């Protein structure tokens, strides 16, 4: 089994599409006003947004995008006007993460986990 796609809710795809393009995703399906799908710049995964009348309540979901050049990429996004809640910092689970929210409040984490993503020291045998 391979995780292929994540879909998050959006109130306004016309605003959300440019945000995700600015993050570096490539728009490959645009079925306005209800749906849009993006291709990730690395690998084969896709990411989509779909129109909802109301956003979910509570913590919702967190979407993680891994980057080899996290700090440099975050600086490039800041120059493009993307606002971060937390700039890159090392976490005790051995990942380096930066956190932001999209225009609908969905949590996005840009991170570098490297070898520790799939093989942390506490991995089950």
Secondary structure, 3 states (H helix, E strand, C coil): CCCCEEEEEECCHHHHHHHHHHHCCEEEEEECCCEEEEECCCCCCEEEEEECCCCCCCCCCEEEEECCCHHHHHHHHHHCCCCCCEEEEECCCCCEEEEEECCCCCEEEEEECCHHHHCCCCCCC
